[in-house]
Amino acid sequence: MSPAAPIVPASTPSSPTTTRYGPLTRTQWVGASVVGVLAIIGAATIVVQLTRWFLGLDFMQDFLASYPGETPLPEGAPVGLPAWLGWQHFFNVFLIVLIIRSGLQVRTEKRPPAYWTPRWAKGGRGRISLSLWFHQSLDILWLVNGVIFVVLLFATGQWMRVVPTSWEVVPNAVSAGLQYLSLDWPLENGWVNYNSLQVLAYFATIFIAAPLAALTGVRMSGLWPKNATALNRAYPVEWARAVHFPVMLYFVAFIVVHVTLVFLTGALRNLNHMYAAQDADGWLGFWIFVASLVVIAAAWIAARPTLLAPVAGMFGKVGR
């Protein structure tokens, strides 16, 4: 006799079966994307309508009258944006875009294409990936550019435009934020004065986010003394790693919101302020902005191991 076939119990509610789902098809991806976009539009519409209703209440009308969205500048504050600020703006954008690119590459790459070792190192000490060398080199240039920016900011009085000088900036920032949400955006003239929400955003970026990025970046770099036991215990590298990536996400969010508002609140005039150092509605600032994008895109494409290796080789040894 042949052995009896094994008995397979039927599926019951007490023994659920496992269902496997395959990858979504292109049609399903498109459908999910459309549903997602419609959901975002619907939620945004609700937020706008609720904000408009809220601002229409009597006590909020009084609030808007008391806090229109901006605070007066101190006596002697400069008017307009100098040319050096436009150049600093370009250098900062150029460097931070490449820093974000190289930082994400360092975070995700599993096998570096090459390694860089300092000339003075012995026995391979201090060896890092070529991507990390590029990231840290950009960090140094960004820090130098930032120091020059802050020095010029205070030397020329431009700090008064981005540093809060009164506690009234807080309710005015709330007012400006609500006006943005209602799509009845606050009247502004960035050539003369930023609204209070802009002031707080610029202050946080320049004097909080940038120093945090620098301090955490230095802690994770090869510049940090590895054998300083007490210093390493007081400032663990795990703290730096926990802060560094969220700060990078803040910069990405800031750039997205900043660029969006630049184009939605008078693109030509804003670009002339930022790139051409003039208060006009012409096209000069726009074309300078386009040229800057071309330069940034070219640098993004050129930042490859085959081109980075010879440059890194000028400052150390490059090998696989």
ROBA-924926 format. One record per residue (C-alpha): residue number from 1; residue in one letter; x, y, z. Coordinates in nm, 3 decimals. Each point is the difference from the previous one (the first is absolute). Example, Ala and Ser with C-alpha at 12.3 -4.5 7.8 and 13.67 -1.06 7.14 Angstrom:
! residues 2
[vovo 1,"a",[1.230,-0.450,0.780]]
[vovo 2,"s",[0.137,0.344,-0.066]]
END
This chain:
! residues 320
[vovo 1,"m",[0.000,0.000,0.000]]
[vovo 2,"s",[0.116,0.349,-0.074]]
[vovo 3,"p",[0.028,0.237,0.294]]
[vovo 4,"a",[-0.302,0.214,0.060]]
[vovo 5,"a",[0.018,0.356,-0.129]]
[vovo 6,"p",[0.041,0.259,0.272]]
[vovo 7,"i",[-0.319,0.166,0.104]]
[vovo 8,"v",[0.009,0.379,-0.046]]
[vovo 9,"p",[-0.246,0.171,0.234]]
[vovo 10,"a",[-0.242,0.239,-0.157]]
[vovo 11,"s",[0.038,0.371,0.072]]
[vovo 12,"t",[-0.217,0.110,0.289]]
[vovo 13,"p",[-0.057,0.335,0.165]]
[vovo 14,"s",[0.231,-0.114,0.280]]
[vovo 15,"s",[0.284,-0.069,-0.247]]
[vovo 16,"p",[0.014,0.299,-0.235]]
[vovo 17,"t",[0.172,-0.035,-0.333]]
[vovo 18,"t",[0.280,0.230,-0.110]]
[vovo 19,"t",[-0.065,0.223,-0.298]]
[vovo 20,"r",[0.293,0.121,-0.207]]
[vovo 21,"y",[-0.021,0.329,-0.186]]
[vovo 22,"g",[0.214,0.058,-0.305]]
[vovo 23,"p",[0.148,0.333,-0.106]]
[vovo 24,"l",[-0.241,0.264,-0.120]]
[vovo 25,"t",[-0.047,0.032,-0.373]]
[vovo 26,"r",[0.057,0.328,-0.182]]
[vovo 27,"t",[-0.376,0.058,-0.018]]
[vovo 28,"q",[-0.033,-0.056,0.375]]
[vovo 29,"w",[0.286,0.242,0.067]]
[vovo 30,"v",[-0.165,0.266,-0.217]]
[vovo 31,"g",[-0.334,-0.058,0.172]]
[vovo 32,"a",[0.155,0.022,0.346]]
[vovo 33,"s",[0.185,0.318,-0.100]]
[vovo 34,"v",[-0.317,0.162,-0.130]]
[vovo 35,"v",[-0.188,-0.091,0.318]]
[vovo 36,"g",[0.285,0.138,0.209]]
[vovo 37,"v",[0.011,0.329,-0.191]]
[vovo 38,"l",[-0.379,0.039,0.024]]
[vovo 39,"a",[0.016,-0.070,0.373]]
[vovo 40,"i",[0.269,0.265,0.048]]
[vovo 41,"i",[-0.198,0.254,-0.204]]
[vovo 42,"g",[-0.314,-0.079,0.198]]
[vovo 43,"a",[0.178,0.034,0.335]]
[vovo 44,"a",[0.165,0.326,-0.109]]
[vovo 45,"t",[-0.336,0.141,-0.110]]
[vovo 46,"i",[-0.153,-0.083,0.338]]
[vovo 47,"v",[0.292,0.164,0.183]]
[vovo 48,"v",[-0.030,0.316,-0.212]]
[vovo 49,"q",[-0.376,0.029,0.054]]
[vovo 50,"l",[0.028,-0.062,0.374]]
[vovo 51,"t",[0.277,0.258,0.030]]
[vovo 52,"r",[-0.202,0.259,-0.191]]
[vovo 53,"w",[-0.300,-0.064,0.224]]
[vovo 54,"f",[0.220,0.033,0.309]]
[vovo 55,"l",[0.157,0.325,-0.118]]
[vovo 56,"g",[-0.346,0.137,-0.071]]
[vovo 57,"l",[-0.098,-0.012,0.369]]
[vovo 58,"d",[-0.017,0.336,0.174]]
[vovo 59,"f",[0.278,-0.065,0.252]]
[vovo 60,"m",[0.231,-0.124,-0.281]]
[vovo 61,"q",[-0.071,0.315,-0.200]]
[vovo 62,"d",[0.116,0.198,0.303]]
[vovo 63,"f",[0.306,-0.227,0.026]]
[vovo 64,"l",[0.093,0.063,-0.366]]
[vovo 65,"a",[-0.045,0.374,0.048]]
[vovo 66,"s",[0.235,-0.005,0.301]]
[vovo 67,"y",[0.249,-0.242,-0.157]]
[vovo 68,"p",[0.000,0.040,-0.381]]
[vovo 69,"g",[0.289,-0.244,-0.049]]
[vovo 70,"e",[0.316,0.208,0.025]]
[vovo 71,"t",[0.185,0.208,0.259]]
[vovo 72,"p",[0.179,0.329,-0.070]]
[vovo 73,"l",[0.376,-0.013,-0.045]]
[vovo 74,"p",[0.237,0.168,0.248]]
[vovo 75,"e",[0.131,0.350,-0.062]]
[vovo 76,"g",[0.273,0.007,-0.263]]
[vovo 77,"a",[-0.096,-0.331,-0.162]]
[vovo 78,"p",[0.125,-0.022,-0.361]]
[vovo 79,"v",[-0.242,0.007,-0.290]]
[vovo 80,"g",[0.051,-0.241,-0.287]]
[vovo 81,"l",[0.225,-0.299,-0.057]]
[vovo 82,"p",[0.367,0.052,-0.094]]
[vovo 83,"a",[0.176,-0.190,-0.279]]
[vovo 84,"w",[0.213,-0.202,0.243]]
[vovo 85,"l",[-0.317,-0.148,0.146]]
[vovo 86,"g",[-0.104,-0.125,-0.344]]
[vovo 87,"w",[0.338,-0.166,-0.051]]
[vovo 88,"q",[-0.014,-0.152,0.347]]
[vovo 89,"h",[-0.348,-0.129,-0.077]]
[vovo 90,"f",[0.128,-0.176,-0.314]]
[vovo 91,"f",[0.306,-0.150,0.172]]
[vovo 92,"n",[-0.213,-0.121,0.289]]
[vovo 93,"v",[-0.257,-0.166,-0.228]]
[vovo 94,"f",[0.276,-0.150,-0.216]]
[vovo 95,"l",[0.178,-0.154,0.296]]
[vovo 96,"i",[-0.302,-0.115,0.197]]
[vovo 97,"v",[-0.153,-0.180,-0.299]]
[vovo 98,"l",[0.324,-0.194,-0.051]]
[vovo 99,"i",[0.031,-0.060,0.375]]
[vovo 100,"i",[-0.348,-0.153,0.010]]
[vovo 101,"r",[0.079,-0.212,-0.307]]
[vovo 102,"s",[0.332,-0.128,0.137]]
[vovo 103,"g",[-0.146,-0.049,0.349]]
[vovo 104,"l",[-0.276,-0.224,-0.133]]
[vovo 105,"q",[0.257,-0.189,-0.207]]
[vovo 106,"v",[0.216,-0.060,0.308]]
[vovo 107,"r",[-0.306,-0.115,0.193]]
[vovo 108,"t",[-0.118,-0.249,-0.265]]
[vovo 109,"e",[0.310,-0.133,-0.176]]
[vovo 110,"k",[0.100,-0.354,0.097]]
[vovo 111,"r",[0.329,-0.030,-0.185]]
[vovo 112,"p",[0.195,0.325,-0.054]]
[vovo 113,"p",[0.151,0.036,-0.350]]
[vovo 114,"a",[0.331,0.115,0.151]]
[vovo 115,"y",[0.167,0.106,0.324]]
[vovo 116,"w",[0.195,0.310,0.097]]
[vovo 117,"t",[0.285,0.005,0.253]]
[vovo 118,"p",[0.178,0.316,0.126]]
[vovo 119,"r",[0.360,0.038,-0.116]]
[vovo 120,"w",[0.125,0.025,0.357]]
[vovo 121,"a",[-0.184,-0.313,0.118]]
[vovo 122,"k",[0.197,-0.316,0.076]]
[vovo 123,"g",[-0.118,-0.355,-0.035]]
[vovo 124,"g",[-0.323,0.099,-0.173]]
[vovo 125,"r",[-0.126,0.199,0.296]]
[vovo 126,"g",[-0.260,0.259,-0.076]]
[vovo 127,"r",[-0.120,-0.181,-0.310]]
[vovo 128,"i",[-0.351,0.098,-0.107]]
[vovo 129,"s",[-0.212,-0.060,-0.308]]
[vovo 130,"l",[0.036,0.238,-0.293]]
[vovo 131,"s",[-0.364,0.100,0.045]]
[vovo 132,"l",[0.062,0.093,0.364]]
[vovo 133,"w",[0.310,0.197,-0.101]]
[vovo 134,"f",[-0.210,0.197,-0.250]]
[vovo 135,"h",[-0.273,0.058,0.259]]
[vovo 136,"q",[0.243,0.123,0.264]]
[vovo 137,"s",[0.188,0.219,-0.248]]
[vovo 138,"l",[-0.327,0.167,-0.096]]
[vovo 139,"d",[-0.078,0.042,0.371]]
[vovo 140,"i",[0.326,0.191,0.049]]
[vovo 141,"l",[-0.074,0.230,-0.295]]
[vovo 142,"w",[-0.355,0.052,0.131]]
[vovo 143,"l",[0.133,0.091,0.345]]
[vovo 144,"v",[0.246,0.251,-0.148]]
[vovo 145,"n",[-0.276,0.151,-0.211]]
[vovo 146,"g",[-0.226,0.012,0.306]]
[vovo 147,"v",[0.259,0.180,0.212]]
[vovo 148,"i",[0.049,0.260,-0.274]]
[vovo 149,"f",[-0.377,0.038,-0.029]]
[vovo 150,"v",[-0.052,0.057,0.375]]
[vovo 151,"v",[0.291,0.248,0.019]]
[vovo 152,"l",[-0.140,0.203,-0.291]]
[vovo 153,"l",[-0.351,-0.030,0.145]]
[vovo 154,"f",[0.104,0.179,0.319]]
[vovo 155,"a",[0.253,0.234,-0.165]]
[vovo 156,"t",[-0.261,0.143,-0.237]]
[vovo 157,"g",[-0.300,0.006,0.235]]
[vovo 158,"q",[-0.191,-0.259,-0.204]]
[vovo 159,"w",[-0.037,-0.205,0.319]]
[vovo 160,"m",[-0.285,0.231,0.104]]
[vovo 161,"r",[-0.211,-0.145,-0.281]]
[vovo 162,"v",[0.031,-0.365,0.118]]
[vovo 163,"v",[0.046,0.022,0.377]]
[vovo 164,"p",[-0.315,0.059,0.212]]
[vovo 165,"t",[0.033,0.318,0.207]]
[vovo 166,"s",[-0.343,-0.008,0.167]]
[vovo 167,"w",[-0.227,-0.265,0.151]]
[vovo 168,"e",[-0.275,0.132,-0.227]]
[vovo 169,"v",[0.159,-0.210,-0.272]]
[vovo 170,"v",[-0.174,-0.308,0.147]]
[vovo 171,"p",[-0.367,0.108,-0.037]]
[vovo 172,"n",[0.084,0.164,-0.331]]
[vovo 173,"a",[0.152,-0.328,-0.120]]
[vovo 174,"v",[-0.320,-0.180,0.102]]
[vovo 175,"s",[-0.200,0.262,-0.191]]
[vovo 176,"a",[0.216,-0.041,-0.312]]
[vovo 177,"g",[-0.027,-0.379,0.021]]
[vovo 178,"l",[-0.379,0.011,0.020]]
[vovo 179,"q",[-0.012,0.241,-0.294]]
[vovo 180,"y",[0.213,-0.240,-0.204]]
[vovo 181,"l",[-0.230,-0.289,0.091]]
[vovo 182,"s",[-0.305,0.201,-0.110]]
[vovo 183,"l",[0.171,0.075,-0.335]]
[vovo 184,"d",[-0.069,0.368,0.072]]
[vovo 185,"w",[0.373,0.054,0.036]]
[vovo 186,"p",[0.145,0.286,0.203]]
[vovo 187,"l",[0.109,0.310,-0.187]]
[vovo 188,"e",[0.378,0.010,0.001]]
[vovo 189,"n",[0.297,0.173,-0.150]]
[vovo 190,"g",[0.310,-0.207,0.058]]
[vovo 191,"w",[0.214,0.283,-0.134]]
[vovo 192,"v",[-0.088,0.205,0.309]]
[vovo 193,"n",[-0.115,-0.245,0.269]]
[vovo 194,"y",[-0.082,-0.371,0.032]]
[vovo 195,"n",[-0.319,-0.114,0.166]]
[vovo 196,"s",[0.041,-0.146,0.348]]
[vovo 197,"l",[-0.037,-0.362,-0.110]]
[vovo 198,"q",[0.283,0.050,-0.247]]
[vovo 199,"v",[0.213,0.163,0.269]]
[vovo 200,"l",[-0.044,-0.298,0.233]]
[vovo 201,"a",[0.067,-0.248,-0.282]]
[vovo 202,"y",[0.318,0.178,-0.112]]
[vovo 203,"f",[0.118,0.041,0.360]]
[vovo 204,"a",[-0.058,-0.370,0.073]]
[vovo 205,"t",[0.183,-0.102,-0.317]]
[vovo 206,"i",[0.301,0.228,0.044]]
[vovo 207,"f",[0.051,-0.009,0.377]]
[vovo 208,"i",[-0.147,-0.337,0.107]]
[vovo 209,"a",[-0.014,-0.255,-0.284]]
[vovo 210,"a",[0.333,0.097,-0.159]]
[vovo 211,"p",[0.199,-0.017,0.329]]
[vovo 212,"l",[-0.168,-0.332,0.086]]
[vovo 213,"a",[0.099,-0.140,-0.340]]
[vovo 214,"a",[0.357,0.121,0.053]]
[vovo 215,"l",[0.038,-0.127,0.358]]
[vovo 216,"t",[-0.147,-0.341,-0.072]]
[vovo 217,"g",[0.194,-0.031,-0.326]]
[vovo 218,"v",[0.332,0.077,0.171]]
[vovo 219,"r",[-0.077,-0.260,0.268]]
[vovo 220,"m",[-0.042,-0.271,-0.263]]
[vovo 221,"s",[0.297,0.108,-0.214]]
[vovo 222,"g",[0.364,-0.098,0.012]]
[vovo 223,"l",[0.084,0.341,0.150]]
[vovo 224,"w",[-0.142,-0.106,0.336]]
[vovo 225,"p",[0.264,-0.128,0.247]]
[vovo 226,"k",[-0.068,-0.373,0.037]]
[vovo 227,"n",[0.204,-0.050,0.316]]
[vovo 228,"a",[-0.156,0.283,0.203]]
[vovo 229,"t",[-0.187,-0.230,0.239]]
[vovo 230,"a",[-0.160,0.267,0.219]]
[vovo 231,"l",[-0.104,0.210,-0.301]]
[vovo 232,"n",[-0.146,-0.301,-0.180]]
[vovo 233,"r",[-0.192,-0.098,0.312]]
[vovo 234,"a",[-0.140,0.352,0.035]]
[vovo 235,"y",[-0.099,0.014,-0.367]]
[vovo 236,"p",[-0.071,-0.355,-0.127]]
[vovo 237,"v",[0.004,-0.054,-0.374]]
[vovo 238,"e",[-0.345,-0.158,0.026]]
[vovo 239,"w",[-0.141,0.340,0.097]]
[vovo 240,"a",[0.155,0.159,-0.307]]
[vovo 241,"r",[-0.141,-0.269,-0.230]]
[vovo 242,"a",[-0.346,0.034,0.154]]
[vovo 243,"v",[-0.004,0.376,-0.071]]
[vovo 244,"h",[0.194,0.028,-0.327]]
[vovo 245,"f",[-0.250,-0.176,-0.228]]
[vovo 246,"p",[-0.312,0.183,0.129]]
[vovo 247,"v",[0.186,0.329,-0.049]]
[vovo 248,"m",[0.064,-0.101,-0.360]]
[vovo 249,"l",[-0.373,-0.070,-0.041]]
[vovo 250,"y",[-0.072,0.347,0.141]]
[vovo 251,"f",[0.222,0.157,-0.266]]
[vovo 252,"v",[-0.178,-0.197,-0.273]]
[vovo 253,"a",[-0.340,0.113,0.129]]
[vovo 254,"f",[0.121,0.359,0.031]]
[vovo 255,"i",[0.129,0.001,-0.358]]
[vovo 256,"v",[-0.326,-0.143,-0.137]]
[vovo 257,"v",[-0.220,0.250,0.186]]
[vovo 258,"h",[0.236,0.290,-0.071]]
[vovo 259,"v",[0.017,-0.062,-0.375]]
[vovo 260,"t",[-0.376,-0.057,-0.019]]
[vovo 261,"l",[-0.078,0.330,0.168]]
[vovo 262,"v",[0.258,0.186,-0.208]]
[vovo 263,"f",[-0.186,-0.100,-0.315]]
[vovo 264,"l",[-0.352,0.042,0.138]]
[vovo 265,"t",[0.047,0.345,0.156]]
[vovo 266,"g",[0.146,0.188,-0.297]]
[vovo 267,"a",[0.270,-0.207,-0.168]]
[vovo 268,"l",[0.170,0.268,-0.211]]
[vovo 269,"r",[0.021,0.256,0.278]]
[vovo 270,"n",[0.116,-0.255,0.258]]
[vovo 271,"l",[0.268,-0.139,-0.231]]
[vovo 272,"n",[0.121,0.352,-0.072]]
[vovo 273,"h",[0.030,0.058,0.374]]
[vovo 274,"m",[0.193,-0.323,0.053]]
[vovo 275,"y",[0.225,-0.014,-0.306]]
[vovo 276,"a",[0.016,0.344,-0.165]]
[vovo 277,"a",[0.000,0.224,0.312]]
[vovo 278,"q",[-0.273,0.223,-0.142]]
[vovo 279,"d",[-0.364,0.073,0.077]]
[vovo 280,"a",[-0.152,-0.048,-0.346]]
[vovo 281,"d",[-0.230,-0.226,-0.198]]
[vovo 282,"g",[0.240,-0.067,-0.289]]
[vovo 283,"w",[0.147,-0.331,-0.112]]
[vovo 284,"l",[0.364,0.048,0.107]]
[vovo 285,"g",[-0.036,-0.182,0.331]]
[vovo 286,"f",[-0.192,-0.283,-0.167]]
[vovo 287,"w",[0.274,-0.067,-0.256]]
[vovo 288,"i",[0.270,0.015,0.267]]
[vovo 289,"f",[-0.206,-0.252,0.197]]
[vovo 290,"v",[-0.027,-0.226,-0.308]]
[vovo 291,"a",[0.377,0.024,-0.053]]
[vovo 292,"s",[0.056,-0.096,0.365]]
[vovo 293,"l",[-0.221,-0.308,-0.046]]
[vovo 294,"v",[0.207,-0.102,-0.303]]
[vovo 295,"v",[0.320,0.029,0.205]]
[vovo 296,"i",[-0.149,-0.202,0.288]]
[vovo 297,"a",[-0.131,-0.268,-0.240]]
[vovo 298,"a",[0.341,-0.023,-0.170]]
[vovo 299,"a",[0.171,-0.041,0.338]]
[vovo 300,"w",[-0.255,-0.265,0.101]]
[vovo 301,"i",[0.076,-0.202,-0.315]]
[vovo 302,"a",[0.376,0.055,0.026]]
[vovo 303,"a",[0.017,-0.122,0.361]]
[vovo 304,"r",[0.095,-0.354,-0.100]]
[vovo 305,"p",[0.290,-0.217,0.117]]
[vovo 306,"t",[0.186,0.032,-0.331]]
[vovo 307,"l",[0.015,0.379,0.039]]
[vovo 308,"l",[0.019,0.016,0.379]]
[vovo 309,"a",[0.295,-0.240,0.030]]
[vovo 310,"p",[0.259,0.229,-0.171]]
[vovo 311,"v",[-0.110,0.293,0.215]]
[vovo 312,"a",[0.012,-0.207,0.318]]
[vovo 313,"g",[0.342,-0.127,-0.105]]
[vovo 314,"m",[0.135,0.354,0.031]]
[vovo 315,"f",[-0.063,-0.013,0.376]]
[vovo 316,"g",[0.065,-0.364,0.080]]
[vovo 317,"k",[0.021,-0.351,-0.136]]
[vovo 318,"v",[-0.289,-0.153,-0.194]]
[vovo 319,"g",[-0.033,-0.376,-0.042]]
[vovo 320,"r",[-0.254,-0.273,-0.030]]
END
